[in-house]
Amino acid sequence: MLAISLDGRLAPASGGAAQLGGPGDRRVLEEALAWADGCLIGANTLRLHGSTCLIHAQDLLAGRQAQGRSPQPLAIAVSRSGDLPIDLPFFSQPLERWLLHAALEPQARQQDPVAGFARCLPLTSWPVALEALAEAGLQRLVVLGGAQLAGALLQADCIDALQLTVCPVLLGGPYSWLAAAAVLPDGLTGWRYEQHQLLGGDELVLRYVRDRAA
Ligand SMILES: NC(=O)c1ccc[n+]([C@@H]2O[C@H](COP(=O)([O-])OP(=O)(O)OC[C@H]3O[C@@H](n4cnc5c(N)ncnc54)[C@H](OP(=O)(O)O)[C@@H]3O)[C@@H](O)[C@H]2O)c1
């Protein structure tokens, strides 16, 4: 799920940490976090923002507690470099952190070679990594961006639903929500409209689900 501009950007032309969505988008984001077992976050987003989104809404926290779940979904950082400085506020946030690390050997699974992470899993291929997460109990995953991570998952056809909050602003510049380097198989057609919702502040949530049979 991403907040995007009318011209499909997820960050201003100058780059840096983007804050596009308003209060309505924040609620939708927290609802998705409340549904999720875990959230995937690109390392660049973590380096730029310093931290990840938390559920603050009391009703959503109470709902998770009633279901016997942790207050926050698990945060899964995705990185090749492993360059996630331990002094990032992310490492002090009240949640469990795992790392999907493209450079780790498969046998490194279950070990803890990177400071700040409770668990590190190798990222050899997306289907294998997502299966390993599912086996570990993380079946409901939300992708929090950014564009490189979204592009990698779409390139592997591993996204089941796209939820975009369209914000009433034009940004221009190079930062499309789908990284320009992403090469999609056959243009990745086959998305079925599921729902839309008008939020305050003239923001519009669009939700499309992947229909692989189409
Ligand atoms: N509007 C929104 O909803 C929203 C949401 C999130 C982010 N953003 C914005 O998006 C921008 C950041 O996005 P971005 O595209 O530059 O970066 P990103 O996707 O957040 O992170 C890219 C990094 O993630 C790791 N990575 C991504 N795909 C990987 C793969 N397949 N295998 C291994 N590692 C992988 C790599 O980390 P290493 O470099 O460590 O190897 C890569 O450099 C910021 O401007 C941020 O504010 C906006």
The ligand as an SDF file (V2000), in Angstrom:
LIG
                    3D

 48 52  0  0  0  0  0  0  0  0999 V2000
    4.2370    7.5610   -0.4290 N   0  0  0  0  0  0  0  0  0  0  0  0
    4.3910    6.4150    0.2060 C   0  0  0  0  0  0  0  0  0  0  0  0
    3.4260    5.7250    0.5590 O   0  0  0  0  0  0  0  0  0  0  0  0
    5.7710    5.9250    0.4880 C   0  0  0  0  0  0  0  0  0  0  0  0
    5.9770    4.7150    1.1670 C   0  0  0  0  0  0  0  0  0  0  0  0
    7.2710    4.2730    1.3750 C   0  0  0  0  0  0  0  0  0  0  0  0
    8.3380    5.0210    0.9000 C   0  0  0  0  0  0  0  0  0  0  0  0
    8.0900    6.1830    0.2580 N   0  0  0  0  0  0  0  0  0  0  0  0
    9.2060    6.9520   -0.2990 C   0  0  0  0  0  0  0  0  0  0  0  0
    9.9280    6.1180   -1.1780 O   0  0  0  0  0  0  0  0  0  0  0  0
   11.2770    6.5760   -1.2210 C   0  0  0  0  0  0  0  0  0  0  0  0
   12.1900    5.3940   -0.9450 C   0  0  0  0  0  0  0  0  0  0  0  0
   11.9220    4.3950   -1.9110 O   0  0  0  0  0  0  0  0  0  0  0  0
   13.0940    3.7080   -2.7570 P   0  0  0  0  0  0  0  0  0  0  0  0
   12.4680    3.0850   -3.9420 O   0  0  0  0  0  0  0  0  0  0  0  0
   14.1990    4.6830   -2.9310 O   0  0  0  0  0  0  0  0  0  0  0  0
   13.6590    2.6320   -1.7610 O   0  0  0  0  0  0  0  0  0  0  0  0
   13.0340    1.3630   -0.9940 P   0  0  0  0  0  0  0  0  0  0  0  0
   12.2510    0.5010   -1.9270 O   0  0  0  0  0  0  0  0  0  0  0  0
   12.3960    1.8120    0.2600 O   0  0  0  0  0  0  0  0  0  0  0  0
   14.3840    0.6220   -0.5740 O   0  0  0  0  0  0  0  0  0  0  0  0
   15.2840    0.2000   -1.5530 C   0  0  0  0  0  0  0  0  0  0  0  0
   16.2910   -0.6880   -0.8750 C   0  0  0  0  0  0  0  0  0  0  0  0
   15.6310   -1.8380   -0.3630 O   0  0  0  0  0  0  0  0  0  0  0  0
   16.4340   -2.9760   -0.5420 C   0  0  0  0  0  0  0  0  0  0  0  0
   15.7750   -3.7950   -1.5560 N   0  0  0  0  0  0  0  0  0  0  0  0
   14.7580   -3.4780   -2.3700 C   0  0  0  0  0  0  0  0  0  0  0  0
   14.4390   -4.5180   -3.1520 N   0  0  0  0  0  0  0  0  0  0  0  0
   15.2620   -5.5090   -2.7990 C   0  0  0  0  0  0  0  0  0  0  0  0
   15.4150   -6.8560   -3.2170 C   0  0  0  0  0  0  0  0  0  0  0  0
   14.6360   -7.3710   -4.1880 N   0  0  0  0  0  0  0  0  0  0  0  0
   16.3730   -7.5970   -2.6540 N   0  0  0  0  0  0  0  0  0  0  0  0
   17.1410   -7.0830   -1.6800 C   0  0  0  0  0  0  0  0  0  0  0  0
   17.0520   -5.8150   -1.2290 N   0  0  0  0  0  0  0  0  0  0  0  0
   16.1080   -5.0500   -1.7940 C   0  0  0  0  0  0  0  0  0  0  0  0
   17.7740   -2.4650   -0.9960 C   0  0  0  0  0  0  0  0  0  0  0  0
   18.4330   -2.1270    0.2280 O   0  0  0  0  0  0  0  0  0  0  0  0
   20.0050   -1.8680    0.4140 P   0  0  0  0  0  0  0  0  0  0  0  0
   20.2930   -0.5650   -0.2670 O   0  0  0  0  0  0  0  0  0  0  0  0
   20.2050   -1.7980    1.8960 O   0  0  0  0  0  0  0  0  0  0  0  0
   20.7230   -3.0140   -0.2070 O   0  0  0  0  0  0  0  0  0  0  0  0
   17.3720   -1.2290   -1.7760 C   0  0  0  0  0  0  0  0  0  0  0  0
   18.3950   -0.2900   -1.9750 O   0  0  0  0  0  0  0  0  0  0  0  0
   11.3970    7.6650   -0.1800 C   0  0  0  0  0  0  0  0  0  0  0  0
   11.2440    8.9100   -0.8300 O   0  0  0  0  0  0  0  0  0  0  0  0
   10.2050    7.4120    0.7190 C   0  0  0  0  0  0  0  0  0  0  0  0
    9.7820    8.5670    1.4030 O   0  0  0  0  0  0  0  0  0  0  0  0
    6.8490    6.6440    0.0480 C   0  0  0  0  0  0  0  0  0  0  0  0
  1  2  1  0
  2  3  2  0
  2  4  1  0
  4  5  1  0
  4 48  2  0
  5  6  2  0
  6  7  1  0
  7  8  2  0
  8  9  1  0
  8 48  1  0
  9 10  1  0
  9 46  1  0
 10 11  1  0
 11 12  1  0
 11 44  1  0
 12 13  1  0
 13 14  1  0
 14 15  2  0
 14 16  1  0
 14 17  1  0
 17 18  1  0
 18 19  2  0
 18 20  1  0
 18 21  1  0
 21 22  1  0
 22 23  1  0
 23 24  1  0
 23 42  1  0
 24 25  1  0
 25 26  1  0
 25 36  1  0
 26 27  1  0
 26 35  1  0
 27 28  2  0
 28 29  1  0
 29 30  1  0
 29 35  2  0
 30 31  1  0
 30 32  2  0
 32 33  1  0
 33 34  2  0
 34 35  1  0
 36 37  1  0
 36 42  1  0
 37 38  1  0
 38 39  2  0
 38 40  1  0
 38 41  1  0
 42 43  1  0
 44 45  1  0
 44 46  1  0
 46 47  1  0
M  CHG  2   8   1  16  -1
M  END
$$$$
